Amino acid sequence: MKPKKKIAIQGWPGANHEIAAKAYFEEDNLEMIPCLTFPDLFQTLKEDRSIYGIIAIENTLVGSILQNYTMLKDSDLVIIGEYKLRIKHQLMALPGQSIEDIREVHSHPMALAQCEEFFKDYPHIKLIASEDTALSAKLIAEEKRTGIAAIASELAAEMYNLNIIASGIETNKRNYTRFLVITDRALTETDELLEQDRINKSSLVFSLPHDEGSLSKVLTVLSFYNINLTKIQSLPIVGQEWEYLFYIDLTFNDYKRYLQSLDAIRPLCKKLKILGEYEKGKQSYPIPNGNTIEIANHE
Amino acid sequence: MKPKKKIAIQGWPGANHEIAAKAYFEEDNLEMIPCLTFPDLFQTLKEDRSIYGIIAIENTLVGSILQNYTMLKDSDLVIIGEYKLRIKHQLMALPGQSIEDIREVHSHPMALAQCEEFFKDYPHIKLIASEDTALSAKLIAEEKRTGIAAIASELAAEMYNLNIIASGIETNKRNYTRFLVITDRALTETDELLEQDRINKSSLVFSLPHDEGSLSKVLTVLSFYNINLTKIQSLPIVGQEWEYLFYIDLTFNDYKRYLQSLDAIRPLCKKLKILGEYEKGKQSYPIPNGNTIEIANHE
């Protein structure tokens, strides 16, 4: 039997990071390593180079998770894949409890904020911030706490035998998170993790002087090489008023042509760094009745 | 005496939106209209066209507030100014209380999340999500609640006579928020709110087909007209896999040249909308001892 693949996830088992990890790796032989915060996750990967990591990088409601971009840029880790997940928040409690029994709801502050509207109809319920969505579910189950509900995923409800008392309570249903799969850069250089002909996406970061036209030159050169831009985000460098960081995602059909385009833009950029070259991701698409189905993404 | 200028703010009096509003308008004759949520604020401005609004639009830690970009794009409101504020979170309670007395801390989920590290040293303290930072402070003062602290601004501590028991408890000190001042578009067309020769910044939104080079064409044309790009953010249009929205901020020295550049890019964009033309903002800069001073921003 193959050894288990170890995956560091942010949050406890049953949190969205585990759902994304399972969907991405499509195999059962996985060992999840829960990390309470993103800095903890980066530290875990630094200490054991054989571990893969999965991190949320952007969400359709709150935008990019800038902290993760910064840690990725400053690390020796590299992106080897991506997965897009529709986020659905479920309200869960011990079996037998109904919404009228609930006095407190525990969850991560971000999940509480995304469900604020729902709780306006229940002003008697106190919203309590916890370290993690799935951990809140786990504690209710373990300590058999009545009167308390958690906001967490369907997977968490299953794992901890809780009852879903309200489903899809997020205010905005267009709630998607894009996850990146990361690993040690040295590993990808020795192991051929992905055949070159399957690479069709890349994430870069570079800085540019704050000159008129410096970004347009870079993008024009990329377009001459038939490289597609699927994301761009500028970030002022705090304390350096005149310099900007740009995070961009590119897609392409011809890997060699893409390498040539990098050579062409390198002299125009400062500190160009390739954050990863990988295969465009699968995603969980919404279907009209509000459920999601897993289909491959053939953009 | 002039009638009071009415300003809709998100949050209760004493929240960061009020601090930004006072710093921007630089006058005392202001009447703050607290709105609990951003959608409430947009509704308030829709119902009374004489009210100004102030909204957070981006933060150095969490990135752009995409919801506000969307509501702005879909409204008849226009940006007339901006202000950048360093965000400092203070822990406050009734006079005489110390950190050892505190069992619960109440604040907005975002503020709780930004101070998570601080509370790791105080595992006995329960973090409770509230609707607003300043409202949490107000309730402690009004109900004379001991054992409870709030995370809110220095202004809130002053207004509600609370004692600051820990100052600057945010995990990351590079915490800046950019606020936009908005008003009815029709108002700016009749009233000359700002002399043309003081306009040196503009915010635009447009969509582009997902073609190689469509963005580089637009940016190249802008650079031919000596227009500077100070921010760019792409946003996939959910449900329209092949179309993207771009939010950009431009700065320039010559207003007429800027108008010509808009004419030049209009045929290249779909649905170009000017979100506002205004004067580059002031900001509260950090100085080495960690305090902030108000100075004009002469980029």
Chai-1 contact restraints between the chains, C-beta under 6 A:
chainA,res_idxA,chainB,res_idxB,connection_type,confidence,min_distance_angstrom,max_distance_angstrom,comment,restraint_id
A,T60,B,V238,contact,1.0,0.0,6.0,A-B,restraint_1
A,G63,B,G63,contact,1.0,0.0,6.0,A-B,restraint_2
A,G63,B,S64,contact,1.0,0.0,6.0,A-B,restraint_3
A,G63,B,L66,contact,1.0,0.0,6.0,A-B,restraint_4
A,S64,B,G63,contact,1.0,0.0,6.0,A-B,restraint_5
A,L66,B,G63,contact,1.0,0.0,6.0,A-B,restraint_6
A,P109,B,P109,contact,1.0,0.0,6.0,A-B,restraint_7
A,P109,B,L112,contact,1.0,0.0,6.0,A-B,restraint_8
A,P109,B,A113,contact,1.0,0.0,6.0,A-B,restraint_9
A,L112,B,P109,contact,1.0,0.0,6.0,A-B,restraint_10
A,L112,B,A129,contact,1.0,0.0,6.0,A-B,restraint_11
A,A113,B,P109,contact,1.0,0.0,6.0,A-B,restraint_12
A,L127,B,A129,contact,1.0,0.0,6.0,A-B,restraint_13
A,I128,B,I128,contact,1.0,0.0,6.0,A-B,restraint_14
A,A129,B,L112,contact,1.0,0.0,6.0,A-B,restraint_15
A,A129,B,L127,contact,1.0,0.0,6.0,A-B,restraint_16
A,A129,B,A129,contact,1.0,0.0,6.0,A-B,restraint_17
A,R174,B,V238,contact,1.0,0.0,6.0,A-B,restraint_18
A,E212,B,S223,contact,1.0,0.0,6.0,A-B,restraint_19
A,E212,B,N226,contact,1.0,0.0,6.0,A-B,restraint_20
A,E212,B,N228,contact,1.0,0.0,6.0,A-B,restraint_21
A,G213,B,S223,contact,1.0,0.0,6.0,A-B,restraint_22
A,L215,B,L219,contact,1.0,0.0,6.0,A-B,restraint_23
A,L215,B,L229,contact,1.0,0.0,6.0,A-B,restraint_24
A,S216,B,S216,contact,1.0,0.0,6.0,A-B,restraint_25
A,S216,B,L219,contact,1.0,0.0,6.0,A-B,restraint_26
A,S216,B,T220,contact,1.0,0.0,6.0,A-B,restraint_27
A,S216,B,S223,contact,1.0,0.0,6.0,A-B,restraint_28
A,L219,B,L215,contact,1.0,0.0,6.0,A-B,restraint_29
A,L219,B,S216,contact,1.0,0.0,6.0,A-B,restraint_30
A,T220,B,S216,contact,1.0,0.0,6.0,A-B,restraint_31
A,T220,B,T220,contact,1.0,0.0,6.0,A-B,restraint_32
A,S223,B,E212,contact,1.0,0.0,6.0,A-B,restraint_33
A,S223,B,G213,contact,1.0,0.0,6.0,A-B,restraint_34
A,S223,B,S216,contact,1.0,0.0,6.0,A-B,restraint_35
A,N226,B,E212,contact,1.0,0.0,6.0,A-B,restraint_36
A,N228,B,E212,contact,1.0,0.0,6.0,A-B,restraint_37
A,L229,B,L215,contact,1.0,0.0,6.0,A-B,restraint_38
A,K231,B,S234,contact,1.0,0.0,6.0,A-B,restraint_39
A,I232,B,I232,contact,1.0,0.0,6.0,A-B,restraint_40
A,I232,B,S234,contact,1.0,0.0,6.0,A-B,restraint_41
A,Q233,B,Q233,contact,1.0,0.0,6.0,A-B,restraint_42
A,S234,B,K231,contact,1.0,0.0,6.0,A-B,restraint_43
A,S234,B,I232,contact,1.0,0.0,6.0,A-B,restraint_44
A,V238,B,R174,contact,1.0,0.0,6.0,A-B,restraint_45
